Amino acid sequence: MRKPVLLLLLVLIPLLEARAEDPFTFRGDRLTSTFTEGQERTTLTGNARIVSGNLEIQADTIELWGRAFRFALCRGRVVVRDTKKDLLLKADVMNYDRTLKTSRFQGVCELEDKGHEVTIRAGLFDYDEGTEKIVIQTGVRIFKGDLVCRSEYAVYDRTQDTLELTGLPVVNKKKDVYKAGTIRVNLKSEDVLLEGRVSGTITPETKKTETPP
């Protein structure tokens, strides 16, 4: 049963590398393909994996199509590693454009930015590799040091190490709570800027007094 699949892989890999601007490699337990002109489509099922540029993508199923297999639809236990930026992304579904270097993650999504020590959870991510901006939507939760941020919409700019929160944003910093129409956070300094309908609760830290021996 493995020989036809291996033969098809040997035929398909050179074709993909010859036609794609950004060559990639792939593997899976099962592969089905069609080479009809203008309708090229390949589906990897079971432990599917592709490597495109600095992205390593794993999923239960990966479907490739478009000219030079530009588009990828990944479904089921999606795990993506950006080896260049040290990012780890997890989701239920991922749509990837290999030409524009953009991807959309949906479902139960999580992002770990180890270099910036940031963890993000939400229902939807839009990631642009070129600008290094991530648009985050639906039940947004962001964690960095003493900061815990919540909102319905956020933009994370990795190049500036900043975060902009809208849609009922709330930022907790230790025991302090900040609310506003828009909240901007400098993740490097952990400074918080509030704009519109500002409110908050500040809890002074109690100094510990030394007891005599």
N, C-alpha and C positions, 0 to 999 in steps of 0.2 A: 504493500500500500504506500510506502514511503518513496519508492523509486519515481513514480510519475510526478509527485510534488517536487522532489529534488531536481528533476529534469526541467520542470517549469520554472523553478527558481533560477537555474543556470541560464535559461533563455531570457527571463524577465529582468534580472539585475543589470546586465549590460545595456538593455534597452532603456531602463530608467536612468542610468548614469549618463548615457549618451544624450538624452533629451532634456534632462532637468538642469536648470541653472545651478541649483544647489543639490548635488548628488546625495542620495541617502541610501541606507541599508535597512533591511527589515527581516523579520522572521516570524513564525507562528506555527501552531500545530497543524493548521489546515489553511490552504490557499485556493481561492477560486478567482479566475480572471476572464475578462473579455477584451479583445484587441480590436474591436470594430472601430474604424477611423472616426474620430470625434466623440466616441463613447467609451474610451478606455476606462476600465474600472477593475480594481483589484480589492478583494476582501480577505483579510487575515483573521482567523478565528482561533481562540485558545492560546493564551500566553503570547499575545501579539505584541510586537515591539518594532519601533522604527527609530532610526537616528537620523536627524536632519539638522545639519549645522551643529550648533551647540545644544540642541534639544534632544533628550532621550525620552521617548514616550512609550509607556506600557499600558495595555488595556486588555479587556476580554476580547473585544472585536475592534479592528481598525479597517476602515473603508477608504480607499484612495481613488481619486478620479480627477478629471480635468486635464488640460493640456500639460504634458510632462508631469502628470499626477500632482498638480498644484495643491489640491485640497485633501484634507484628511478629516474623517469623522471617527472619533474614538469613543467607545461606549463600554461602561462597566469597569469599575475599579481603576479609573484612570490615574496614573502616576507620571508626572513630568518632572524631569530634572534639567535645569539650565546650568550646565557645567561651567559656563563662562561667568555667570553672575551669582552662582551658588544659591540658586532658588530651588525649592521643592514645592510643587503644586499637586493637589489631589482633588478629584471631582468625580461625578457620575458620568458626565458627558463633556467632550471637548471637540470644538471645531477649530481647525488650524489651516491658515493660508500660508503656504511655504514661500510665496513670492513677496507678499506684503509683510511677512513675519508678524502676523497678528493671530491671536487665539482667543476663543471664548470658552469659559468653563462654567458649567451649570450643574445644579443639584446641591449636594452637600460638599461645599468647596472649602479648601484650606490652603493657605500659602505660608511657607516658612522661609523668611529671608534671613539666613544665618549671619550673613555679613553685617546686616543692619540690626540684628536681634529683634526682628519684628515678626509677629504671627498674626495672620488675618483669617477670619472665618466669615463666610457669607453664602448667599444663594447663587451669586453670579459674579464672575470676574471677566473683564476684558483687558487683555495683556498685549501691549505693543512693545516688541523687543527693541525697536529702534529708538523710541523716546524714553523707554524704561518707565512709562506711566501705566498704572493699573487702575481702571475704573471698577469700583466695587459697589454692588447693589444688593438689596434685600437682606435684612437681618444682619447688618454689618457689625462685626466685633473685631477690634484691633487691640493687640497687647504689645507693650514695649516698656520694659522696666517697671516703674511705678504707675505707668499710664494704662488705663483701660478705657477704650473709646467705643461708643455705640452710636449708630445712626442707620438711616435707610439708604444713604448714598454717600460715597466717599471717593476721593481721588488720591492715590498714593504716588508721589513723584520720588523715585529712587535717586535720581541725580541730585535733587535738592534736599533729599531727606525730609520731605514735608508731607503733611496730610491735611486735606480739606474735607470737612464733614458738613453735610446738610441733611435735612429730613429728620427733624427731632433729634439733633445731636446731643450727646451727653459725654462728658469726659470726667473720669474719676482719677485723681492723682493723690495717692495715699488715701487720706480721709476727706479730702476736698472734693467737691462736686461742682462742675461748671455746666451751664446750659445756655444756649443762644440760638439765633437763627442760623448762623454760620460759625463754625469753630475751625480755626487754623492751628495746626500743631507743628512745631519744629521738633522732630523726633530726636535730633542730635542733642539739643539743649533742654528738651522737654518743656519749652516755653509754650504757653497757650494764649491765643488771641481770640477774643469773643466779639462778634458783631451781630447786632439786632436782637431785641428781646432778651437781653442779657440777665442772667440770674445765677446764683451760686450759693454754696455753703462752704465756709472756711472753718476748719477745726484746728485751733492752735495746738501745737505739739507741747505737751507737758514736759518740763525739764525734770529729769531724775535727780533727786537730791541724795547726796551721799550720807549714809547713816554712820555715826561714830562707832568705832570698834568697841 
